[in-house]
Amino acid sequence: MLDVHHISLNHGEIAFAGRLAPGTVHGYDAAGVVVRAAEGSPPVGARVIAFGAGAWAERMAVNAGAVAEVPAAVDLADAAALPMAGLTALRTLRTAPILGKRVLITGASGGVGRFAVQLAAIGGAHVIAQANRQDGLAELGAHEVVSDLTGVWPVDLVLDNVGGQLLVDAWKLVKLGGSVQNIGWTSGEPAVFEPYSIFAVGPSKSLNTFGDVAAPAEDLSTLADLLAAGRISPEVSWRGSWERLDEAAEALLQRRVSGKAVLDVRG
């Protein structure tokens, strides 16, 4: 059990909030202080990040395997940005060897995208970041920053956050033996593949969905350590009181947030 100090918002949580039953406690990302420990969890008083349902609350009960201590050098508000977006970026990049490979990240200006750019660069990839809002992406490690895929050379791995026609265009760029990890669908548009356009002679190309968030504690710890070492940036571009939730959600849905939005639950 933890006292929640900060929460962060993710696009999918906001977009699909209306589909959940009335009374549901929303959210998955929280940072705070342990007030009741369980076997295998950090001790009472530890500063932690947590990933699990019901994060948007003053107190959160979460499995011990979904909590990691936050190094003293890291602001808890910055740490709150890590769980959903950081885990997603880290685990999708692990689906294929990336050292020396070409990695395309669509929708790179969002929370997942900005973490993915940084982590792919750390992993030794040649990073192509596609985004309409391109501020800071080169500084985060992108070797190419583009608004569309015209002129982009073939790639080994795609992390797709957009869906729609951009997903179709990205698929055409995937080399034989390469893959697409479909993470999000912020375009809200269908992806229409022409007949036989997914067929190729040679090593298989694959299109995969991603939703593996099981047992995240070790990966949360990895992300927190990278943040403490200054190797990744939390990319928090919107921060305010939890009482401004509606304002933050609107900004996120209207794509006025580059990176993450974090709300303060406690002072």
C-alpha positions in Angstrom: 0.0 0.0 0.0 1.3 3.4 -0.9 0.4 7.0 -0.3 0.2 8.4 -3.9 2.1 11.7 -4.4 2.0 11.9 -8.2 0.2 10.2 -11.1 0.8 10.3 -14.8 -1.7 10.1 -17.7 -1.6 7.9 -20.8 -3.4 8.6 -24.0 -5.2 5.2 -24.0 -6.5 5.6 -20.5 -8.1 9.0 -21.4 -9.4 7.8 -24.7 -11.2 4.8 -23.3 -12.1 6.1 -19.8 -15.8 6.3 -20.8 -15.9 2.5 -21.5 -15.2 1.6 -17.9 -18.0 1.0 -15.3 -19.1 4.0 -13.1 -17.1 4.1 -9.9 -14.0 2.5 -11.5 -10.7 4.0 -10.1 -8.8 4.9 -13.3 -5.1 5.0 -14.1 -2.0 2.8 -13.9 1.0 5.1 -13.2 1.8 6.3 -9.6 4.7 7.4 -7.5 4.6 7.7 -3.8 5.7 6.3 -0.4 5.0 2.8 1.0 2.8 2.9 4.1 2.2 -0.8 4.4 4.7 -3.4 3.1 4.1 -6.9 1.8 6.4 -9.8 1.4 8.9 -8.9 -1.3 8.0 -5.3 -1.4 10.1 -2.2 -0.5 9.9 -1.3 3.2 7.6 1.2 4.8 8.8 4.7 4.0 10.4 3.8 0.7 9.9 6.1 -2.2 8.5 4.0 -5.1 6.9 3.9 -8.5 4.1 1.5 -9.1 2.2 0.1 -12.1 -1.3 -1.3 -11.7 -5.0 -0.5 -11.9 -6.4 2.1 -9.6 -3.5 4.5 -9.6 -5.5 7.7 -9.7 -6.2 7.8 -6.0 -4.8 9.1 -2.7 -3.8 5.5 -1.7 -3.1 2.6 -4.0 -2.9 -1.1 -3.3 -0.5 -2.9 -5.7 1.2 -6.2 -6.1 4.7 -6.3 -4.7 5.9 -7.4 -8.1 4.8 -4.2 -9.7 6.7 -1.8 -7.5 10.3 -0.4 -7.6 12.2 1.9 -5.3 13.1 5.3 -6.7 16.7 6.4 -6.3 17.2 9.4 -4.0 18.5 11.6 -6.9 15.1 11.3 -8.8 12.2 13.6 -8.2 9.1 11.4 -7.6 7.1 13.5 -10.1 9.6 12.6 -12.8 9.5 9.0 -11.7 5.7 8.9 -12.1 6.1 9.4 -15.8 8.0 6.0 -16.2 5.6 3.1 -15.7 3.3 2.6 -18.6 5.2 4.5 -21.3 8.6 3.4 -20.2 7.7 -0.2 -19.8 6.1 -0.3 -23.2 9.1 1.3 -24.9 11.6 -0.9 -23.2 9.8 -4.2 -23.8 8.9 -3.5 -27.4 12.5 -2.7 -28.2 13.5 -6.0 -26.6 11.5 -8.0 -29.1 14.4 -7.9 -31.6 18.1 -7.2 -31.6 18.6 -3.5 -32.2 22.3 -2.9 -32.1 23.3 -1.5 -35.5 19.7 -1.9 -36.7 17.3 0.7 -38.2 14.4 1.4 -35.8 11.4 3.5 -36.9 9.2 5.0 -34.1 6.0 6.5 -35.3 4.2 9.0 -33.1 7.6 9.7 -31.5 6.5 12.9 -29.8 4.3 11.1 -27.3 5.2 9.5 -24.0 6.0 6.1 -25.3 7.7 7.6 -28.4 10.1 9.8 -26.5 11.1 7.0 -24.2 11.6 4.7 -27.2 13.8 7.2 -29.0 16.1 7.4 -26.0 16.2 3.7 -25.2 16.7 2.7 -28.9 19.7 5.2 -29.1 21.1 3.7 -25.9 20.8 0.3 -27.4 22.9 1.3 -30.4 20.1 1.5 -33.0 19.9 4.0 -35.9 16.7 5.8 -34.8 14.2 7.3 -37.2 11.5 9.3 -35.3 8.3 10.2 -37.1 6.3 13.0 -35.6 4.4 16.1 -36.4 5.7 17.9 -33.3 9.4 17.3 -33.6 10.9 19.5 -30.9 13.7 17.8 -28.9 13.6 14.5 -30.7 17.1 14.9 -32.2 18.4 15.9 -28.8 17.0 12.7 -27.3 19.0 10.6 -29.8 17.0 10.4 -33.1 19.3 10.2 -36.1 16.5 11.1 -38.5 13.4 13.1 -37.6 10.6 13.1 -40.2 7.0 14.1 -40.5 6.1 11.4 -43.0 7.8 8.3 -44.4 8.5 9.6 -47.9 12.2 8.9 -48.6 12.8 6.8 -45.5 15.0 3.8 -46.2 13.9 0.2 -45.1 13.9 -0.6 -41.4 14.4 -3.6 -39.2 11.9 -2.8 -36.5 8.9 -0.4 -36.2 7.3 0.8 -33.0 4.0 2.1 -34.1 1.9 4.4 -31.9 -0.3 5.9 -34.6 -2.1 3.1 -36.6 -4.1 4.0 -39.7 -2.4 4.8 -43.0 0.9 5.4 -41.3 1.0 1.8 -40.1 0.3 0.6 -43.7 3.2 2.9 -44.9 5.5 1.7 -42.2 4.8 -2.0 -43.0 6.0 -1.4 -46.6 9.4 -0.3 -45.2 10.0 -3.3 -43.0 12.8 -5.5 -44.3 12.4 -9.3 -44.7 12.7 -10.8 -41.2 11.8 -7.5 -39.6 8.7 -6.7 -37.5 6.2 -4.1 -36.4 5.1 -3.7 -32.8 1.7 -2.1 -32.8 1.5 -0.2 -29.5 -1.2 2.5 -30.0 -3.7 3.9 -32.5 -3.8 7.6 -31.8 -4.9 8.3 -35.4 -8.3 6.7 -34.8 -8.3 5.7 -38.4 -8.5 2.2 -40.0 -5.4 0.6 -41.5 -6.3 -0.9 -44.9 -3.8 -3.3 -46.4 -4.2 -3.9 -50.2 -4.6 -7.6 -51.2 -1.3 -9.5 -51.0 0.5 -6.4 -49.7 1.5 -8.3 -46.6 3.0 -11.2 -48.6 6.7 -11.4 -49.3 9.1 -14.1 -50.5 11.8 -14.8 -48.0 12.1 -14.6 -44.2 8.8 -13.7 -42.6 7.9 -10.2 -41.7 5.6 -9.9 -38.7 3.0 -7.5 -37.3 2.5 -7.9 -33.6 0.3 -6.3 -30.9 1.9 -5.4 -27.6 0.4 -5.6 -24.1 2.9 -7.5 -22.0 3.0 -5.7 -18.7 3.4 -8.7 -16.4 5.9 -8.7 -13.5 7.2 -5.2 -14.1 9.3 -4.6 -11.0 12.7 -5.4 -12.5 12.1 -3.3 -15.6 10.7 -0.4 -13.5 13.9 -0.5 -11.5 16.0 -0.4 -14.7 14.1 2.6 -15.9 14.5 4.4 -12.5 18.2 3.7 -12.5 18.6 5.1 -16.1 16.7 8.2 -15.0 18.9 8.6 -11.9 22.0 8.2 -14.1 20.8 10.9 -16.5 20.7 8.5 -19.4 17.0 9.1 -20.0 14.8 12.1 -19.5 11.3 11.8 -18.1 10.0 14.2 -20.7 7.3 15.7 -18.5 5.9 18.7 -20.4 2.7 19.2 -18.5 2.4 19.2 -14.7 -0.2 20.5 -12.3 -2.6 19.6 -9.5 -4.9 16.6 -9.7 -7.7 19.1 -9.6 -6.7 20.0 -13.2 -7.3 16.5 -14.4 -9.8 17.5 -17.0 -7.5 20.2 -18.4 -4.6 17.7 -18.6 -6.7 15.1 -20.3 -8.0 17.5 -22.9 -4.4 18.7 -23.6 -3.3 15.1 -24.1 -6.2 14.1 -26.4 -5.6 17.2 -28.5 -1.9 16.3 -28.8 -0.8 19.5 -27.1 1.5 17.5 -24.8 4.9 16.5 -26.0 5.9 13.5 -23.7 4.1 13.0 -20.4 1.5 14.8 -18.3 2.0 14.4 -14.5 -0.5 15.4 -11.8 0.4 16.2 -8.1 -1.9 14.4 -5.6 0.1 15.5 -2.5 2.3 18.5 -2.0 
